[in-house]
Protein backbone atom coordinates (compact mmCIF):
# COMPACT_ATOMS: atom_id res chain seq x y z
CA UNK A 1 0.00 0.00 0.00
CA UNK A 2 1.30 3.44 -0.96
CA UNK A 3 1.89 5.90 1.86
CA UNK A 4 0.18 9.27 1.30
CA UNK A 5 2.33 12.32 2.09
CA UNK A 6 0.65 14.90 4.29
CA UNK A 7 1.54 18.44 5.39
CA UNK A 8 4.03 18.93 8.22
CA UNK A 9 4.92 21.93 10.38
CA UNK A 10 8.33 22.03 8.71
CA UNK A 11 6.91 22.60 5.20
CA UNK A 12 6.60 26.16 3.95
CA UNK A 13 3.15 27.69 3.87
CA UNK A 14 3.48 28.27 0.13
CA UNK A 15 4.46 24.65 -0.51
CA UNK A 16 1.44 23.35 1.43
CA UNK A 17 -1.01 25.64 -0.39
CA UNK A 18 0.44 24.75 -3.80
CA UNK A 19 0.53 21.01 -3.18
CA UNK A 20 -2.93 20.87 -1.56
CA UNK A 21 -4.94 23.89 -2.79
CA UNK A 22 -7.93 22.85 -0.68
CA UNK A 23 -5.88 23.70 2.44
CA UNK A 24 -6.13 27.40 1.60
CA UNK A 25 -9.57 27.35 3.23
CA UNK A 26 -8.00 26.04 6.46
CA UNK A 27 -5.55 28.95 6.56
CA UNK A 28 -8.40 31.42 6.05
CA UNK A 29 -10.66 29.68 8.60
CA UNK A 30 -7.91 30.06 11.22
CA UNK A 31 -7.50 33.77 10.39
CA UNK A 32 -4.18 33.23 8.62
CA UNK A 33 -4.48 35.27 5.46
CA UNK A 34 -1.27 33.84 4.04
CA UNK A 35 -2.51 33.53 0.46
CA UNK A 36 -0.38 35.85 -1.66
CA UNK A 37 1.81 36.89 1.27
CA UNK A 38 5.46 37.13 0.18
CA UNK A 39 6.57 35.62 3.50
CA UNK A 40 4.59 32.43 2.77
CA UNK A 41 7.47 31.24 0.58
CA UNK A 42 9.84 31.44 3.57
CA UNK A 43 7.69 30.72 6.63
CA UNK A 44 7.15 27.17 7.73
CA UNK A 45 3.66 26.16 8.85
CA UNK A 46 5.00 26.01 12.41
CA UNK A 47 6.43 29.54 12.19
CA UNK A 48 3.18 30.85 10.74
CA UNK A 49 1.22 29.29 13.61
CA UNK A 50 3.58 30.92 16.10
CA UNK A 51 3.25 34.32 14.38
CA UNK A 52 -0.55 34.13 14.44
CA UNK A 53 -0.85 32.60 17.93
CA UNK A 54 -2.44 29.40 16.68
CA UNK A 55 -2.06 25.95 18.23
CA UNK A 56 0.13 24.10 15.70
CA UNK A 57 -1.29 20.70 16.68
CA UNK A 58 -4.90 21.66 15.99
CA UNK A 59 -3.95 23.51 12.84
CA UNK A 60 -1.87 20.63 11.49
CA UNK A 61 -4.68 18.19 12.23
CA UNK A 62 -7.10 20.25 10.12
CA UNK A 63 -4.51 20.66 7.34
CA UNK A 64 -3.94 16.91 7.20
CA UNK A 65 -7.66 16.09 7.24
CA UNK A 66 -8.25 18.50 4.38
CA UNK A 67 -5.25 17.31 2.34
CA UNK A 68 -6.17 13.66 2.85
CA UNK A 69 -9.78 14.31 1.87
CA UNK A 70 -8.68 16.11 -1.28
CA UNK A 71 -6.36 13.23 -2.26
CA UNK A 72 -9.16 10.72 -1.88
CA UNK A 73 -11.45 12.56 -4.29
CA UNK A 74 -10.81 12.82 -8.03
CA UNK A 75 -10.16 16.31 -9.37
CA UNK A 76 -13.21 17.96 -10.90
CA UNK A 77 -13.47 20.57 -13.55
CA UNK A 78 -16.47 22.84 -13.46
CA UNK A 79 -18.21 24.37 -16.42
CA UNK A 80 -21.66 25.20 -17.70
CA UNK A 81 -22.57 21.57 -18.36
CA UNK A 82 -21.66 20.46 -14.82
CA UNK A 83 -23.20 23.40 -12.97
CA UNK A 84 -26.26 23.88 -15.13
CA UNK A 85 -25.72 27.63 -15.11
CA UNK A 86 -25.70 28.01 -18.89
CA UNK A 87 -22.85 30.51 -18.95
CA UNK A 88 -21.90 31.58 -22.44
CA UNK A 89 -18.60 30.53 -23.95
CA UNK A 90 -15.66 32.87 -24.27
CA UNK A 91 -16.75 33.86 -27.76
CA UNK A 92 -16.79 37.59 -28.62
CA UNK A 93 -19.87 39.62 -27.80
CA UNK A 94 -22.27 40.26 -30.62
CA UNK A 95 -24.41 43.38 -30.65
C-alpha positions as CSV (number, residue, x, y, z in Angstrom):
1,X,0.0,0.0,0.0
2,X,1.3,3.4,-1.0
3,X,1.9,5.9,1.9
4,X,0.2,9.3,1.3
5,X,2.3,12.3,2.1
6,X,0.6,14.9,4.3
7,X,1.5,18.4,5.4
8,X,4.0,18.9,8.2
9,X,4.9,21.9,10.4
10,X,8.3,22.0,8.7
11,X,6.9,22.6,5.2
12,X,6.6,26.2,3.9
13,X,3.1,27.7,3.9
14,X,3.5,28.3,0.1
15,X,4.5,24.6,-0.5
16,X,1.4,23.4,1.4
17,X,-1.0,25.6,-0.4
18,X,0.4,24.8,-3.8
19,X,0.5,21.0,-3.2
20,X,-2.9,20.9,-1.6
21,X,-4.9,23.9,-2.8
22,X,-7.9,22.8,-0.7
23,X,-5.9,23.7,2.4
24,X,-6.1,27.4,1.6
25,X,-9.6,27.3,3.2
26,X,-8.0,26.0,6.5
27,X,-5.6,29.0,6.6
28,X,-8.4,31.4,6.0
29,X,-10.7,29.7,8.6
30,X,-7.9,30.1,11.2
31,X,-7.5,33.8,10.4
32,X,-4.2,33.2,8.6
33,X,-4.5,35.3,5.5
34,X,-1.3,33.8,4.0
35,X,-2.5,33.5,0.5
36,X,-0.4,35.8,-1.7
37,X,1.8,36.9,1.3
38,X,5.5,37.1,0.2
39,X,6.6,35.6,3.5
40,X,4.6,32.4,2.8
41,X,7.5,31.2,0.6
42,X,9.8,31.4,3.6
43,X,7.7,30.7,6.6
44,X,7.1,27.2,7.7
45,X,3.7,26.2,8.9
46,X,5.0,26.0,12.4
47,X,6.4,29.5,12.2
48,X,3.2,30.9,10.7
49,X,1.2,29.3,13.6
50,X,3.6,30.9,16.1
51,X,3.2,34.3,14.4
52,X,-0.6,34.1,14.4
53,X,-0.9,32.6,17.9
54,X,-2.4,29.4,16.7
55,X,-2.1,25.9,18.2
56,X,0.1,24.1,15.7
57,X,-1.3,20.7,16.7
58,X,-4.9,21.7,16.0
59,X,-3.9,23.5,12.8
60,X,-1.9,20.6,11.5
61,X,-4.7,18.2,12.2
62,X,-7.1,20.2,10.1
63,X,-4.5,20.7,7.3
64,X,-3.9,16.9,7.2
65,X,-7.7,16.1,7.2
66,X,-8.2,18.5,4.4
67,X,-5.3,17.3,2.3
68,X,-6.2,13.7,2.9
69,X,-9.8,14.3,1.9
70,X,-8.7,16.1,-1.3
71,X,-6.4,13.2,-2.3
72,X,-9.2,10.7,-1.9
73,X,-11.4,12.6,-4.3
74,X,-10.8,12.8,-8.0
75,X,-10.2,16.3,-9.4
76,X,-13.2,18.0,-10.9
77,X,-13.5,20.6,-13.5
78,X,-16.5,22.8,-13.5
79,X,-18.2,24.4,-16.4
80,X,-21.7,25.2,-17.7
81,X,-22.6,21.6,-18.4
82,X,-21.7,20.5,-14.8
83,X,-23.2,23.4,-13.0
84,X,-26.3,23.9,-15.1
85,X,-25.7,27.6,-15.1
86,X,-25.7,28.0,-18.9
87,X,-22.9,30.5,-18.9
88,X,-21.9,31.6,-22.4
89,X,-18.6,30.5,-24.0
90,X,-15.7,32.9,-24.3
91,X,-16.8,33.9,-27.8
92,X,-16.8,37.6,-28.6
93,X,-19.9,39.6,-27.8
94,X,-22.3,40.3,-30.6
95,X,-24.4,43.4,-30.6
